[in-house]
C-alpha cells in the first residue's frame, strides 16, 4: 500500500452533506443522481449506489463528501464531488456520521 504525506491529506476537503433528493440516472443501472446540501450550497453528485439504495430511501441521510474533486460528467450528468462508501459483499454502504451534524461540517 502506498502512503501519502500529511500535507497531501490536508488538501482533501471532506464535508458532511445531507441528501435532499435522489433519482436514477437514465440508462445506468448502478448510478443515482443526488442533490446534496453542504450548508451554504447544494451540489449534484452522481454515485454508483443504486444496487444498494432506492432513491426514495436516501433523502435526509447524511454522507461524507469530497467537495474539492474536479467535476466529472457521467452519463450526461455533471458530478461535483464524490461520496464515501465502504464496499461489503461487493455492494456500497454509505459512510455516515453516527449523530446528525449541520450540513457542511468539515471532516478531519
Backbone atoms as SQL, in Angstrom:
CREATE TABLE atoms (id INTEGER PRIMARY KEY, chain TEXT, resi INTEGER, resn TEXT, atom TEXT, x REAL, y REAL, z REAL);
INSERT INTO atoms VALUES
  (1, 'A', 1, 'UNK', 'N', 0.847, -1.168, 0.000),
  (2, 'A', 1, 'UNK', 'CA', 0.000, 0.000, 0.000),
  (3, 'A', 1, 'UNK', 'C', 0.893, 1.232, 0.000),
  (4, 'A', 2, 'UNK', 'N', 0.603, 2.158, -0.897),
  (5, 'A', 2, 'UNK', 'CA', 1.391, 3.384, -0.923),
  (6, 'A', 2, 'UNK', 'C', 0.846, 4.366, 0.112),
  (7, 'A', 3, 'UNK', 'N', 1.694, 5.280, 0.525),
  (8, 'A', 3, 'UNK', 'CA', 1.303, 6.264, 1.535),
  (9, 'A', 3, 'UNK', 'C', 1.299, 7.660, 0.929),
  (10, 'A', 4, 'UNK', 'N', 0.595, 8.571, 1.607),
  (11, 'A', 4, 'UNK', 'CA', 0.609, 9.975, 1.217),
  (12, 'A', 4, 'UNK', 'C', 1.126, 10.775, 2.402),
  (13, 'A', 5, 'UNK', 'N', 1.563, 11.968, 2.132),
  (14, 'A', 5, 'UNK', 'CA', 2.037, 12.822, 3.219),
  (15, 'A', 5, 'UNK', 'C', 0.845, 13.463, 3.921),
  (16, 'A', 6, 'UNK', 'N', 1.085, 13.971, 5.119),
  (17, 'A', 6, 'UNK', 'CA', 0.037, 14.683, 5.845),
  (18, 'A', 6, 'UNK', 'C', -0.406, 15.909, 5.056),
  (19, 'A', 7, 'UNK', 'N', 0.535, 16.550, 4.376),
  (20, 'A', 7, 'UNK', 'CA', 0.207, 17.716, 3.559),
  (21, 'A', 7, 'UNK', 'C', -0.743, 17.331, 2.421),
  (22, 'A', 8, 'UNK', 'N', -0.531, 16.146, 1.822),
  (23, 'A', 8, 'UNK', 'CA', -1.450, 15.670, 0.783),
  (24, 'A', 8, 'UNK', 'C', -2.842, 15.444, 1.365),
  (25, 'A', 9, 'UNK', 'N', -2.914, 14.839, 2.540),
  (26, 'A', 9, 'UNK', 'CA', -4.197, 14.594, 3.192),
  (27, 'A', 9, 'UNK', 'C', -4.935, 15.905, 3.453),
  (28, 'A', 10, 'UNK', 'N', -4.199, 16.927, 3.857),
  (29, 'A', 10, 'UNK', 'CA', -4.818, 18.214, 4.167),
  (30, 'A', 10, 'UNK', 'C', -5.446, 18.879, 2.942),
  (31, 'A', 11, 'UNK', 'N', -5.055, 18.451, 1.746),
  (32, 'A', 11, 'UNK', 'CA', -5.636, 19.010, 0.525),
  (33, 'A', 11, 'UNK', 'C', -7.074, 18.540, 0.306),
  (34, 'A', 12, 'UNK', 'N', -7.454, 17.428, 0.942),
  (35, 'A', 12, 'UNK', 'CA', -8.801, 16.892, 0.778),
  (36, 'A', 12, 'UNK', 'C', -9.783, 17.704, 1.605),
  (37, 'A', 13, 'UNK', 'N', -10.820, 18.221, 0.969),
  (38, 'A', 13, 'UNK', 'CA', -11.871, 18.955, 1.675),
  (39, 'A', 13, 'UNK', 'C', -13.065, 18.019, 1.821),
  (40, 'A', 14, 'UNK', 'N', -13.149, 17.379, 2.981),
  (41, 'A', 14, 'UNK', 'CA', -14.220, 16.432, 3.280),
  (42, 'A', 14, 'UNK', 'C', -15.261, 17.125, 4.144),
  (43, 'A', 15, 'UNK', 'N', -16.529, 17.009, 3.751),
  (44, 'A', 15, 'UNK', 'CA', -17.627, 17.665, 4.466),
  (45, 'A', 15, 'UNK', 'C', -18.790, 16.693, 4.633),
  (46, 'A', 16, 'UNK', 'N', -19.617, 16.969, 5.626),
  (47, 'A', 16, 'UNK', 'CA', -20.853, 16.219, 5.780),
  (48, 'A', 16, 'UNK', 'C', -21.906, 16.874, 4.898),
  (49, 'A', 17, 'UNK', 'N', -22.550, 16.068, 4.090),
  (50, 'A', 17, 'UNK', 'CA', -23.642, 16.542, 3.254),
  (51, 'A', 17, 'UNK', 'C', -24.930, 15.841, 3.635),
  (52, 'A', 18, 'UNK', 'N', -26.041, 16.529, 3.440),
  (53, 'A', 18, 'UNK', 'CA', -27.358, 15.942, 3.670),
  (54, 'A', 18, 'UNK', 'C', -28.044, 15.774, 2.320),
  (55, 'A', 19, 'UNK', 'N', -28.435, 14.545, 2.008),
  (56, 'A', 19, 'UNK', 'CA', -29.078, 14.270, 0.726),
  (57, 'A', 19, 'UNK', 'C', -30.473, 14.890, 0.727),
  (58, 'A', 20, 'UNK', 'N', -30.725, 15.741, -0.261),
  (59, 'A', 20, 'UNK', 'CA', -32.024, 16.405, -0.402),
  (60, 'A', 20, 'UNK', 'C', -32.953, 15.637, -1.332),
  (61, 'A', 21, 'UNK', 'N', -32.391, 15.064, -2.396),
  (62, 'A', 21, 'UNK', 'CA', -33.194, 14.283, -3.338),
  (63, 'A', 21, 'UNK', 'C', -32.292, 13.294, -4.061),
  (64, 'A', 22, 'UNK', 'N', -32.924, 12.269, -4.615),
  (65, 'A', 22, 'UNK', 'CA', -32.188, 11.244, -5.357),
  (66, 'A', 22, 'UNK', 'C', -33.075, 10.725, -6.481),
  (67, 'A', 23, 'UNK', 'N', -32.446, 10.437, -7.609),
  (68, 'A', 23, 'UNK', 'CA', -33.177, 9.855, -8.734),
  (69, 'A', 23, 'UNK', 'C', -32.223, 9.007, -9.553),
  (70, 'A', 24, 'UNK', 'N', -32.795, 8.072, -10.284),
  (71, 'A', 24, 'UNK', 'CA', -31.982, 7.216, -11.146),
  (72, 'A', 24, 'UNK', 'C', -31.427, 8.027, -12.318),
  (73, 'A', 25, 'UNK', 'N', -30.256, 7.627, -12.780),
  (74, 'A', 25, 'UNK', 'CA', -29.664, 8.222, -13.979),
  (75, 'A', 25, 'UNK', 'C', -30.119, 7.371, -15.160),
  (76, 'A', 26, 'UNK', 'N', -30.741, 8.011, -16.129),
  (77, 'A', 26, 'UNK', 'CA', -31.280, 7.300, -17.282),
  (78, 'A', 26, 'UNK', 'C', -30.194, 6.501, -17.993),
  (79, 'A', 27, 'UNK', 'N', -30.489, 5.229, -18.257),
  (80, 'A', 27, 'UNK', 'CA', -29.573, 4.367, -18.984),
  (81, 'A', 27, 'UNK', 'C', -28.450, 3.781, -18.152),
  (82, 'A', 28, 'UNK', 'N', -28.505, 3.964, -16.824),
  (83, 'A', 28, 'UNK', 'CA', -27.443, 3.444, -15.951),
  (84, 'A', 28, 'UNK', 'C', -28.073, 2.650, -14.806),
  (85, 'A', 29, 'UNK', 'N', -27.703, 1.384, -14.687),
  (86, 'A', 29, 'UNK', 'CA', -28.267, 0.527, -13.638),
  (87, 'A', 29, 'UNK', 'C', -27.722, 0.841, -12.253),
  (88, 'A', 30, 'UNK', 'N', -26.480, 1.303, -12.182),
  (89, 'A', 30, 'UNK', 'CA', -25.826, 1.480, -10.879),
  (90, 'A', 30, 'UNK', 'C', -25.793, 2.919, -10.382),
  (91, 'A', 31, 'UNK', 'N', -26.118, 3.886, -11.246),
  (92, 'A', 31, 'UNK', 'CA', -25.920, 5.291, -10.880),
  (93, 'A', 31, 'UNK', 'C', -27.188, 5.972, -10.374),
  (94, 'A', 32, 'UNK', 'N', -27.004, 6.800, -9.344),
  (95, 'A', 32, 'UNK', 'CA', -28.049, 7.690, -8.865),
  (96, 'A', 32, 'UNK', 'C', -27.532, 9.118, -8.920),
  (97, 'A', 33, 'UNK', 'N', -28.424, 10.035, -9.249),
  (98, 'A', 33, 'UNK', 'CA', -28.129, 11.465, -9.200),
  (99, 'A', 33, 'UNK', 'C', -28.648, 11.974, -7.863),
  (100, 'A', 34, 'UNK', 'N', -27.758, 12.562, -7.065),
  (101, 'A', 34, 'UNK', 'CA', -28.105, 13.056, -5.736),
  (102, 'A', 34, 'UNK', 'C', -27.956, 14.567, -5.689),
  (103, 'A', 35, 'UNK', 'N', -28.913, 15.241, -5.083),
  (104, 'A', 35, 'UNK', 'CA', -28.774, 16.656, -4.745),
  (105, 'A', 35, 'UNK', 'C', -28.430, 16.679, -3.264),
  (106, 'A', 36, 'UNK', 'N', -27.285, 17.267, -2.932),
  (107, 'A', 36, 'UNK', 'CA', -26.750, 17.205, -1.574),
  (108, 'A', 36, 'UNK', 'C', -26.527, 18.612, -1.040),
  (109, 'A', 37, 'UNK', 'N', -27.071, 18.879, 0.144),
  (110, 'A', 37, 'UNK', 'CA', -26.845, 20.163, 0.808),
  (111, 'A', 37, 'UNK', 'C', -25.539, 20.101, 1.580),
  (112, 'A', 38, 'UNK', 'N', -24.718, 21.125, 1.377),
  (113, 'A', 38, 'UNK', 'CA', -23.472, 21.265, 2.132),
  (114, 'A', 38, 'UNK', 'C', -23.534, 22.505, 3.017),
  (115, 'A', 39, 'UNK', 'N', -24.737, 22.858, 3.435),
  (116, 'A', 39, 'UNK', 'CA', -24.925, 24.035, 4.273),
  (117, 'A', 39, 'UNK', 'C', -25.109, 25.275, 3.440),
  (118, 'A', 40, 'UNK', 'N', -24.013, 25.904, 3.052),
  (119, 'A', 40, 'UNK', 'CA', -24.076, 27.160, 2.303),
  (120, 'A', 40, 'UNK', 'C', -24.333, 26.956, 0.813),
  (121, 'A', 41, 'UNK', 'N', -24.288, 25.720, 0.343),
  (122, 'A', 41, 'UNK', 'CA', -24.512, 25.431, -1.075),
  (123, 'A', 41, 'UNK', 'C', -25.042, 24.017, -1.241),
  (124, 'A', 42, 'UNK', 'N', -25.590, 23.754, -2.414),
  (125, 'A', 42, 'UNK', 'CA', -26.009, 22.401, -2.779),
  (126, 'A', 42, 'UNK', 'C', -25.179, 21.946, -3.963),
  (127, 'A', 43, 'UNK', 'N', -24.946, 20.651, -4.027),
  (128, 'A', 43, 'UNK', 'CA', -24.159, 20.067, -5.117),
  (129, 'A', 43, 'UNK', 'C', -24.906, 18.882, -5.702),
  (130, 'A', 44, 'UNK', 'N', -24.663, 18.647, -6.988),
  (131, 'A', 44, 'UNK', 'CA', -25.135, 17.437, -7.641),
  (132, 'A', 44, 'UNK', 'C', -23.997, 16.430, -7.621),
  (133, 'A', 45, 'UNK', 'N', -24.283, 15.221, -7.138),
  (134, 'A', 45, 'UNK', 'CA', -23.319, 14.127, -7.156),
  (135, 'A', 45, 'UNK', 'C', -23.922, 12.981, -7.955),
  (136, 'A', 46, 'UNK', 'N', -23.098, 12.283, -8.701),
  (137, 'A', 46, 'UNK', 'CA', -23.507, 11.050, -9.359),
  (138, 'A', 46, 'UNK', 'C', -22.726, 9.938, -8.677),
  (139, 'A', 47, 'UNK', 'N', -23.456, 8.956, -8.149),
  (140, 'A', 47, 'UNK', 'CA', -22.811, 7.910, -7.353),
  (141, 'A', 47, 'UNK', 'C', -23.323, 6.529, -7.753),
  (142, 'A', 48, 'UNK', 'N', -22.425, 5.562, -7.741),
  (143, 'A', 48, 'UNK', 'CA', -22.762, 4.188, -8.095),
  (144, 'A', 48, 'UNK', 'C', -23.312, 3.407, -6.918),
  (145, 'A', 49, 'UNK', 'N', -24.451, 3.842, -6.407),
  (146, 'A', 49, 'UNK', 'CA', -25.029, 3.208, -5.211),
  (147, 'A', 49, 'UNK', 'C', -26.419, 2.624, -5.454),
  (148, 'A', 50, 'UNK', 'N', -26.888, 2.604, -6.698),
  (149, 'A', 50, 'UNK', 'CA', -28.258, 2.166, -6.988),
  (150, 'A', 50, 'UNK', 'C', -28.503, 0.692, -6.695),
  (151, 'A', 51, 'UNK', 'N', -27.456, -0.123, -6.637),
  (152, 'A', 51, 'UNK', 'CA', -27.640, -1.540, -6.301),
  (153, 'A', 51, 'UNK', 'C', -27.944, -1.734, -4.815),
  (154, 'A', 52, 'UNK', 'N', -27.579, -0.751, -4.001),
  (155, 'A', 52, 'UNK', 'CA', -27.772, -0.867, -2.555),
  (156, 'A', 52, 'UNK', 'C', -28.898, 0.006, -2.015),
  (157, 'A', 53, 'UNK', 'N', -29.223, 1.088, -2.720),
  (158, 'A', 53, 'UNK', 'CA', -30.186, 2.062, -2.197),
  (159, 'A', 53, 'UNK', 'C', -31.207, 2.442, -3.261),
  (160, 'A', 54, 'UNK', 'N', -32.473, 2.538, -2.846),
  (161, 'A', 54, 'UNK', 'CA', -33.530, 3.063, -3.706),
  (162, 'A', 54, 'UNK', 'C', -33.553, 4.579, -3.539),
  (163, 'A', 55, 'UNK', 'N', -33.835, 5.317, -4.595),
  (164, 'A', 55, 'UNK', 'CA', -33.821, 6.784, -4.489),
  (165, 'A', 55, 'UNK', 'C', -34.686, 7.326, -3.355),
  (166, 'A', 56, 'UNK', 'N', -35.839, 6.726, -3.124),
  (167, 'A', 56, 'UNK', 'CA', -36.762, 7.246, -2.117),
  (168, 'A', 56, 'UNK', 'C', -36.286, 7.059, -0.681),
  (169, 'A', 57, 'UNK', 'N', -35.298, 6.191, -0.444),
  (170, 'A', 57, 'UNK', 'CA', -34.819, 5.992, 0.927),
  (171, 'A', 57, 'UNK', 'C', -33.633, 6.890, 1.289),
  (172, 'A', 58, 'UNK', 'N', -33.129, 7.677, 0.352),
  (173, 'A', 58, 'UNK', 'CA', -31.926, 8.466, 0.606),
  (174, 'A', 58, 'UNK', 'C', -32.144, 9.882, 1.141),
  (175, 'A', 59, 'UNK', 'N', -33.199, 10.603, 0.752),
  (176, 'A', 59, 'UNK', 'CA', -33.349, 11.968, 1.287),
  (177, 'A', 59, 'UNK', 'C', -33.339, 11.995, 2.818),
  (178, 'A', 60, 'UNK', 'N', -32.556, 12.942, 3.350),
  (179, 'A', 60, 'UNK', 'CA', -32.395, 13.076, 4.794),
  (180, 'A', 60, 'UNK', 'C', -31.163, 12.390, 5.343),
  (181, 'A', 61, 'UNK', 'N', -30.609, 11.429, 4.598),
  (182, 'A', 61, 'UNK', 'CA', -29.393, 10.753, 5.070),
  (183, 'A', 61, 'UNK', 'C', -28.207, 11.701, 4.961),
  (184, 'A', 62, 'UNK', 'N', -27.306, 11.586, 5.923),
  (185, 'A', 62, 'UNK', 'CA', -26.071, 12.363, 5.879),
  (186, 'A', 62, 'UNK', 'C', -24.943, 11.473, 5.392),
  (187, 'A', 63, 'UNK', 'N', -24.058, 12.061, 4.590),
  (188, 'A', 63, 'UNK', 'CA', -22.957, 11.324, 3.980),
  (189, 'A', 63, 'UNK', 'C', -21.680, 12.147, 4.056),
  (190, 'A', 64, 'UNK', 'N', -20.558, 11.476, 3.836),
  (191, 'A', 64, 'UNK', 'CA', -19.257, 12.142, 3.749),
  (192, 'A', 64, 'UNK', 'C', -18.985, 12.426, 2.273),
  (193, 'A', 65, 'UNK', 'N', -18.656, 13.704, 1.969),
  (194, 'A', 65, 'UNK', 'CA', -18.459, 14.130, 0.582),
  (195, 'A', 65, 'UNK', 'C', -17.082, 14.770, 0.422),
  (196, 'A', 66, 'UNK', 'N', -16.359, 14.350, -0.610),
  (197, 'A', 66, 'UNK', 'CA', -15.137, 15.039, -1.027),
  (198, 'A', 66, 'UNK', 'C', -15.586, 16.166, -1.947),
  (199, 'A', 67, 'UNK', 'N', -15.456, 17.413, -1.481),
  (200, 'A', 67, 'UNK', 'CA', -16.031, 18.537, -2.225),
  (201, 'A', 67, 'UNK', 'C', -15.051, 19.221, -3.172),
  (202, 'A', 68, 'UNK', 'N', -13.754, 19.002, -3.012),
  (203, 'A', 68, 'UNK', 'CA', -12.817, 19.700, -3.896),
  (204, 'A', 68, 'UNK', 'C', -12.236, 18.789, -4.980),
  (205, 'A', 69, 'UNK', 'N', -13.032, 17.831, -5.417),
  (206, 'A', 69, 'UNK', 'CA', -12.674, 16.990, -6.552),
  (207, 'A', 69, 'UNK', 'C', -13.151, 17.692, -7.825),
  (208, 'A', 70, 'UNK', 'N', -12.336, 17.669, -8.870),
  (209, 'A', 70, 'UNK', 'CA', -12.763, 18.341, -10.096),
  (210, 'A', 70, 'UNK', 'C', -14.018, 17.666, -10.645),
  (211, 'A', 71, 'UNK', 'N', -14.926, 18.450, -11.249),
  (212, 'A', 71, 'UNK', 'CA', -16.175, 17.890, -11.770),
  (213, 'A', 71, 'UNK', 'C', -15.917, 16.837, -12.844),
  (214, 'A', 72, 'UNK', 'N', -16.846, 15.880, -12.920),
  (215, 'A', 72, 'UNK', 'CA', -16.768, 14.832, -13.936),
  (216, 'A', 72, 'UNK', 'C', -18.181, 14.567, -14.435),
  (217, 'A', 73, 'UNK', 'N', -18.323, 14.410, -15.748),
  (218, 'A', 73, 'UNK', 'CA', -19.626, 14.126, -16.332),
  (219, 'A', 73, 'UNK', 'C', -19.783, 12.623, -16.510),
  (220, 'A', 74, 'UNK', 'N', -20.855, 12.084, -15.922),
  (221, 'A', 74, 'UNK', 'CA', -21.172, 10.661, -16.004),
  (222, 'A', 74, 'UNK', 'C', -22.564, 10.518, -16.602),
  (223, 'A', 75, 'UNK', 'N', -22.670, 9.822, -17.721),
  (224, 'A', 75, 'UNK', 'CA', -23.958, 9.612, -18.394),
  (225, 'A', 75, 'UNK', 'C', -24.704, 10.926, -18.620),
  (226, 'A', 76, 'UNK', 'N', -23.951, 11.970, -18.951),
  (227, 'A', 76, 'UNK', 'CA', -24.549, 13.251, -19.268),
  (228, 'A', 76, 'UNK', 'C', -24.880, 14.135, -18.078),
  (229, 'A', 77, 'UNK', 'N', -24.539, 13.693, -16.867),
  (230, 'A', 77, 'UNK', 'CA', -24.819, 14.471, -15.660),
  (231, 'A', 77, 'UNK', 'C', -23.496, 14.869, -15.025),
  (232, 'A', 78, 'UNK', 'N', -23.311, 16.174, -14.758),
  (233, 'A', 78, 'UNK', 'CA', -22.075, 16.629, -14.128),
  (234, 'A', 78, 'UNK', 'C', -22.122, 16.352, -12.631),
  (235, 'A', 79, 'UNK', 'N', -21.107, 15.646, -12.142),
  (236, 'A', 79, 'UNK', 'CA', -20.972, 15.336, -10.723),
  (237, 'A', 79, 'UNK', 'C', -19.948, 16.289, -10.122),
  (238, 'A', 80, 'UNK', 'N', -20.335, 16.942, -9.025),
  (239, 'A', 80, 'UNK', 'CA', -19.485, 17.952, -8.393),
  (240, 'A', 80, 'UNK', 'C', -19.069, 17.525, -6.997),
  (241, 'A', 81, 'UNK', 'N', -18.433, 16.373, -6.911),
  (242, 'A', 81, 'UNK', 'CA', -17.960, 15.828, -5.649),
  (243, 'A', 81, 'UNK', 'C', -18.066, 14.320, -5.687),
  (244, 'A', 82, 'UNK', 'N', -17.643, 13.693, -4.599),
  (245, 'A', 82, 'UNK', 'CA', -17.696, 12.238, -4.503),
  (246, 'A', 82, 'UNK', 'C', -18.078, 11.854, -3.087),
  (247, 'A', 83, 'UNK', 'N', -19.044, 10.940, -2.977),
  (248, 'A', 83, 'UNK', 'CA', -19.386, 10.450, -1.646),
  (249, 'A', 83, 'UNK', 'C', -18.457, 9.312, -1.262),
  (250, 'A', 84, 'UNK', 'N', -18.380, 9.038, 0.031),
  (251, 'A', 84, 'UNK', 'CA', -17.557, 7.950, 0.532),
  (252, 'A', 84, 'UNK', 'C', -18.450, 6.785, 0.922),
  (253, 'A', 85, 'UNK', 'N', -18.023, 5.585, 0.554),
  (254, 'A', 85, 'UNK', 'CA', -18.766, 4.375, 0.879),
  (255, 'A', 85, 'UNK', 'C', -17.779, 3.247, 1.106),
  (256, 'A', 86, 'UNK', 'N', -18.157, 2.338, 1.990),
  (257, 'A', 86, 'UNK', 'CA', -17.426, 1.086, 2.148),
  (258, 'A', 86, 'UNK', 'C', -18.022, 0.105, 1.141),
  (259, 'A', 87, 'UNK', 'N', -17.313, -0.965, 0.846),
  (260, 'A', 87, 'UNK', 'CA', -17.848, -1.998, -0.034),
  (261, 'A', 87, 'UNK', 'C', -17.906, -3.291, 0.770),
  (262, 'A', 88, 'UNK', 'N', -19.136, -3.789, 0.958),
  (263, 'A', 88, 'UNK', 'CA', -19.352, -5.032, 1.698),
  (264, 'A', 88, 'UNK', 'C', -20.097, -5.997, 0.783),
  (265, 'A', 89, 'UNK', 'N', -19.551, -7.183, 0.623),
  (266, 'A', 89, 'UNK', 'CA', -20.149, -8.186, -0.267),
  (267, 'A', 89, 'UNK', 'C', -20.364, -7.632, -1.671),
  (268, 'A', 90, 'UNK', 'N', -19.430, -6.786, -2.104),
  (269, 'A', 90, 'UNK', 'CA', -19.475, -6.242, -3.450),
  (270, 'A', 90, 'UNK', 'C', -20.439, -5.092, -3.657),
  (271, 'A', 91, 'UNK', 'N', -21.088, -4.622, -2.574),
  (272, 'A', 91, 'UNK', 'CA', -22.061, -3.530, -2.700),
  (273, 'A', 91, 'UNK', 'C', -21.670, -2.363, -1.805),
  (274, 'A', 92, 'UNK', 'N', -21.934, -1.123, -2.274),
  (275, 'A', 92, 'UNK', 'CA', -21.567, 0.057, -1.483),
  (276, 'A', 92, 'UNK', 'C', -22.461, 0.235, -0.256),
  (277, 'A', 93, 'UNK', 'N', -21.828, 0.699, 0.819),
  (278, 'A', 93, 'UNK', 'CA', -22.517, 1.053, 2.063),
  (279, 'A', 93, 'UNK', 'C', -22.064, 2.464, 2.407),
  (280, 'A', 94, 'UNK', 'N', -23.002, 3.396, 2.477),
  (281, 'A', 94, 'UNK', 'CA', -22.664, 4.795, 2.722),
  (282, 'A', 94, 'UNK', 'C', -21.990, 4.990, 4.069),
  (283, 'A', 95, 'UNK', 'N', -20.946, 5.822, 4.095),
  (284, 'A', 95, 'UNK', 'CA', -20.342, 6.232, 5.361),
  (285, 'A', 95, 'UNK', 'C', -21.155, 7.402, 5.882),
  (286, 'A', 96, 'UNK', 'N', -21.594, 7.285, 7.140),
  (287, 'A', 96, 'UNK', 'CA', -22.465, 8.294, 7.727),
  (288, 'A', 96, 'UNK', 'C', -21.999, 8.619, 9.136),
  (289, 'A', 97, 'UNK', 'N', -22.186, 9.881, 9.584),
  (290, 'A', 97, 'UNK', 'CA', -21.889, 10.193, 10.985),
  (291, 'A', 97, 'UNK', 'C', -22.877, 9.452, 11.885),
  (292, 'A', 98, 'UNK', 'N', -22.451, 9.102, 13.100),
  (293, 'A', 98, 'UNK', 'CA', -23.359, 8.369, 13.990),
  (294, 'A', 98, 'UNK', 'C', -24.376, 9.277, 14.672),
  (295, 'A', 99, 'UNK', 'N', -24.182, 10.600, 14.573),
  (296, 'A', 99, 'UNK', 'CA', -25.144, 11.582, 15.061),
  (297, 'A', 99, 'UNK', 'C', -25.308, 12.635, 13.983),
  (298, 'A', 100, 'UNK', 'N', -26.500, 13.238, 13.917),
  (299, 'A', 100, 'UNK', 'CA', -26.719, 14.290, 12.926),
  (300, 'A', 100, 'UNK', 'C', -25.894, 15.520, 13.278),
  (301, 'A', 101, 'UNK', 'N', -25.254, 16.081, 12.264),
  (302, 'A', 101, 'UNK', 'CA', -24.466, 17.306, 12.416),
  (303, 'A', 101, 'UNK', 'C', -24.915, 18.278, 11.327),
  (304, 'A', 102, 'UNK', 'N', -24.605, 19.567, 11.471),
  (305, 'A', 102, 'UNK', 'CA', -25.007, 20.518, 10.430),
  (306, 'A', 102, 'UNK', 'C', -24.373, 20.175, 9.078),
  (307, 'A', 103, 'UNK', 'N', -25.172, 20.279, 8.016),
  (308, 'A', 103, 'UNK', 'CA', -24.644, 20.081, 6.667),
  (309, 'A', 103, 'UNK', 'C', -23.513, 21.070, 6.438),
  (310, 'A', 104, 'UNK', 'N', -22.435, 20.583, 5.834),
  (311, 'A', 104, 'UNK', 'CA', -21.265, 21.416, 5.579),
  (312, 'A', 104, 'UNK', 'C', -20.181, 21.273, 6.628),
  (313, 'A', 105, 'UNK', 'N', -20.466, 20.533, 7.709),
  (314, 'A', 105, 'UNK', 'CA', -19.465, 20.337, 8.760),
  (315, 'A', 105, 'UNK', 'C', -18.225, 19.681, 8.171),
  (316, 'A', 106, 'UNK', 'N', -17.057, 20.226, 8.485),
  (317, 'A', 106, 'UNK', 'CA', -15.780, 19.704, 7.980),
  (318, 'A', 106, 'UNK', 'C', -15.441, 18.391, 8.682),
  (319, 'A', 107, 'UNK', 'N', -14.951, 17.439, 7.911),
  (320, 'A', 107, 'UNK', 'CA', -14.479, 16.157, 8.437),
  (321, 'A', 107, 'UNK', 'C', -12.966, 16.238, 8.518),
  (322, 'A', 108, 'UNK', 'N', -12.411, 15.885, 9.680),
  (323, 'A', 108, 'UNK', 'CA', -10.949, 15.938, 9.819),
  (324, 'A', 108, 'UNK', 'C', -10.425, 14.676, 10.467);
